Amino acid sequence: MSEIQDLPVALVTGASRGLGAAMAEALTPAHHVVAVARTVGALEELDDRIKARGGQATLAPMDITNREAMAQLCRAIHDRWGGIALWIHAAVHAAPLSPAMHLAEKDWERSVAVNASATGLLIPFVAPLLGEAGQAVFFDDPRGGDKFFGAYGATKAAQIALARSWQAESVKTGPRVHILTPAPMPTATRARFHPGEDRDALSHPRDEAARLLAALS
């Protein structure tokens, strides 16, 4: 077996920037990272940083809402490695803040597709790869019901509700499902919600990635 094949495999969805990218970096060189995101350039930059840490990554530039693409990716992971040790689900769509009565249809549909429907699509695809011993990680953001957070809050809450059901169902059988709450970070998502905020007072994604990964062990 090659050195890469001997490493545990971590699948990171939403790996191009923010917490997802920081988690992907933090997992190397102890894991071979399969990094999924839509933005090719950002994935290539992530790959450069992973290589600088002595790690290895497989880049998968695709949209997690594309059922055929995600099915093909999961099958390819199975065929190459047999399974994965860890799934970090950091992909999210941050729709612009808006009163519920003025919600744009395109923002609502994209929020549902990325934050809710894709999670329901991916869990059945990824669960067999994790088996009994693997771990899955979701990130809570409890703003459902806050004013102006209708599209984001409702669909993120739906994602976490689904993850909690999976968590409860798999307590005895595995995989272990974790639902973690990151501290506020100076990410592009947060900037959309809090323009003009003092970003220096926020936790760096790199520090949060280290803290959250420590919580898994």
WOTA-V542568 format. One record per residue. N is the residue number from 1. RES is the residue in one letter. SS is DSSP state (2 for helix, 1 for strand, 0 for the rest). PHI is phi in whole degrees, -180 to 180 (none if undefined). PSI is psi in radians with two decimals (* if undefined). Layout:
BEGIN
N,RES,SS,PHI,PSI ; N,RES,SS,PHI,PSI
END
This chain:
BEGIN
1,M,0,none,2.57 ; 2,S,0,-79,2.91 ; 3,E,2,-61,-0.70 ; 4,I,2,-64,-0.74 ; 5,Q,2,-65,-0.47 ; 6,D,2,-77,-0.31 ; 7,L,0,-78,2.53 ; 8,P,1,-65,2.56 ; 9,V,1,-101,2.34 ; 10,A,1,-119,2.21 ; 11,L,1,-97,2.17 ; 12,V,1,-120,1.95 ; 13,T,1,-96,2.26 ; 14,G,0,85,0.78 ; 15,A,0,-96,0.01 ; 16,S,0,-77,-0.51 ; 17,R,0,-158,3.07 ; 18,G,2,63,-2.52 ; 19,L,2,-65,-0.64 ; 20,G,2,-60,-0.79 ; 21,A,2,-66,-0.72 ; 22,A,2,-64,-0.67 ; 23,M,2,-66,-0.73 ; 24,A,2,-60,-0.76 ; 25,E,2,-65,-0.76 ; 26,A,2,-66,-0.45 ; 27,L,2,-76,-0.30 ; 28,T,0,-96,2.66 ; 29,P,0,-90,0.23 ; 30,A,0,-75,-0.31 ; 31,H,1,-128,2.69 ; 32,H,1,-90,2.12 ; 33,V,1,-98,2.23 ; 34,V,1,-99,1.90 ; 35,A,1,-103,2.09 ; 36,V,1,-114,2.24 ; 37,A,1,-169,2.90 ; 38,R,0,-83,-0.47 ; 39,T,0,-90,1.89 ; 40,V,2,-63,-0.81 ; 41,G,2,-59,-0.75 ; 42,A,2,-67,-0.64 ; 43,L,2,-65,-0.68 ; 44,E,2,-66,-0.66 ; 45,E,2,-65,-0.70 ; 46,L,2,-61,-0.76 ; 47,D,2,-59,-0.72 ; 48,D,2,-61,-0.74 ; 49,R,2,-69,-0.66 ; 50,I,2,-65,-0.75 ; 51,K,2,-63,-0.64 ; 52,A,2,-64,-0.43 ; 53,R,0,-89,0.01 ; 54,G,0,86,0.28 ; 55,G,0,-103,3.14 ; 56,Q,1,-135,2.50 ; 57,A,1,-138,2.65 ; 58,T,1,-110,2.14 ; 59,L,1,-92,2.32 ; 60,A,1,-128,1.48 ; 61,P,1,-76,1.68 ; 62,M,0,-155,2.83 ; 63,D,0,-91,2.20 ; 64,I,0,-68,-0.21 ; 65,T,0,-84,-0.11 ; 66,N,0,-87,1.78 ; 67,R,2,-59,-0.79 ; 68,E,2,-65,-0.73 ; 69,A,2,-64,-0.76 ; 70,M,2,-70,-0.63 ; 71,A,2,-64,-0.73 ; 72,Q,2,-65,-0.71 ; 73,L,2,-63,-0.83 ; 74,C,2,-64,-0.65 ; 75,R,2,-66,-0.69 ; 76,A,2,-65,-0.68 ; 77,I,2,-62,-0.77 ; 78,H,2,-61,-0.79 ; 79,D,2,-66,-0.60 ; 80,R,2,-86,-0.76 ; 81,W,2,-117,-0.25 ; 82,G,0,88,-0.42 ; 83,G,0,170,-3.01 ; 84,I,0,-134,2.77 ; 85,A,0,-93,-0.44 ; 86,L,1,-152,2.43 ; 87,W,1,-124,2.09 ; 88,I,1,-106,2.02 ; 89,H,1,-105,1.69 ; 90,A,0,-112,0.02 ; 91,A,0,-70,2.39 ; 92,V,0,-156,2.59 ; 93,H,0,-110,2.13 ; 94,A,0,-102,1.64 ; 95,A,0,-69,2.65 ; 96,P,0,-59,2.54 ; 97,L,0,-62,2.41 ; 98,S,1,-161,2.52 ; 99,P,0,-61,2.52 ; 100,A,2,-56,-0.60 ; 101,M,2,-75,-0.18 ; 102,H,2,-118,0.36 ; 103,L,0,-63,2.23 ; 104,A,0,-76,2.37 ; 105,E,2,-59,-0.72 ; 106,K,2,-66,-0.63 ; 107,D,2,-69,-0.70 ; 108,W,2,-65,-0.82 ; 109,E,2,-64,-0.71 ; 110,R,2,-69,-0.66 ; 111,S,2,-63,-0.78 ; 112,V,2,-63,-0.77 ; 113,A,2,-62,-0.83 ; 114,V,2,-81,-0.87 ; 115,N,2,-81,-0.56 ; 116,A,2,-112,-1.07 ; 117,S,2,-62,-0.72 ; 118,A,2,-64,-0.57 ; 119,T,2,-66,-0.75 ; 120,G,2,-65,-0.49 ; 121,L,2,-75,-0.76 ; 122,L,2,-78,-0.62 ; 123,I,2,-56,-0.85 ; 124,P,2,-64,-0.50 ; 125,F,2,-75,-0.73 ; 126,V,2,-86,-0.54 ; 127,A,2,-53,-0.79 ; 128,P,2,-63,-0.50 ; 129,L,2,-71,-0.56 ; 130,L,2,-78,-0.55 ; 131,G,0,63,-2.67 ; 132,E,0,-82,-0.49 ; 133,A,0,-98,-0.18 ; 134,G,0,-74,3.02 ; 135,Q,1,-132,2.47 ; 136,A,1,-122,2.48 ; 137,V,1,-128,2.23 ; 138,F,1,-121,2.74 ; 139,F,1,-119,2.05 ; 140,D,0,-80,2.61 ; 141,D,0,-146,1.52 ; 142,P,0,-77,1.12 ; 143,R,0,-112,0.19 ; 144,G,0,-60,2.22 ; 145,G,0,95,-0.21 ; 146,D,0,-71,2.57 ; 147,K,0,-64,2.43 ; 148,F,0,76,-0.10 ; 149,F,1,-98,0.37 ; 150,G,2,-51,-1.01 ; 151,A,2,-66,-0.87 ; 152,Y,2,-68,-0.87 ; 153,G,2,-62,-0.76 ; 154,A,2,-67,-0.75 ; 155,T,2,-77,-0.57 ; 156,K,2,-67,-0.70 ; 157,A,2,-62,-0.66 ; 158,A,2,-64,-0.72 ; 159,Q,2,-59,-0.83 ; 160,I,2,-70,-0.60 ; 161,A,2,-62,-0.73 ; 162,L,2,-65,-0.74 ; 163,A,2,-63,-0.66 ; 164,R,2,-66,-0.66 ; 165,S,2,-62,-0.81 ; 166,W,2,-61,-0.71 ; 167,Q,2,-59,-0.81 ; 168,A,2,-67,-0.64 ; 169,E,2,-72,-0.43 ; 170,S,0,-107,0.20 ; 171,V,0,-57,-0.77 ; 172,K,0,-90,-0.41 ; 173,T,0,-106,-0.30 ; 174,G,0,76,2.92 ; 175,P,0,-70,2.94 ; 176,R,1,-80,2.23 ; 177,V,1,-111,2.17 ; 178,H,1,-111,2.42 ; 179,I,1,-122,1.88 ; 180,L,1,-111,2.68 ; 181,T,0,-117,1.84 ; 182,P,0,-70,2.67 ; 183,A,0,-72,2.77 ; 184,P,0,-58,2.33 ; 185,M,1,-130,2.69 ; 186,P,0,-80,1.08 ; 187,T,0,-94,2.93 ; 188,A,2,-64,-0.63 ; 189,T,2,-61,-0.84 ; 190,R,2,-66,-0.61 ; 191,A,2,-61,-0.55 ; 192,R,2,-68,-0.57 ; 193,F,2,-89,-0.50 ; 194,H,0,-132,1.13 ; 195,P,0,-65,2.46 ; 196,G,0,84,0.00 ; 197,E,0,-69,2.62 ; 198,D,0,-73,1.71 ; 199,R,2,-72,-0.36 ; 200,D,2,-67,-0.37 ; 201,A,2,-84,-0.08 ; 202,L,0,-94,2.81 ; 203,S,1,-75,2.36 ; 204,H,0,-71,2.44 ; 205,P,2,-54,-0.59 ; 206,R,2,-62,-0.73 ; 207,D,2,-69,-0.68 ; 208,E,2,-67,-0.68 ; 209,A,2,-60,-0.77 ; 210,A,2,-63,-0.74 ; 211,R,2,-65,-0.78 ; 212,L,2,-69,-0.69 ; 213,L,2,-67,-0.60 ; 214,A,2,-64,-0.58 ; 215,A,2,-66,-0.45 ; 216,L,2,-69,-0.55 ; 217,S,0,-93,*
END
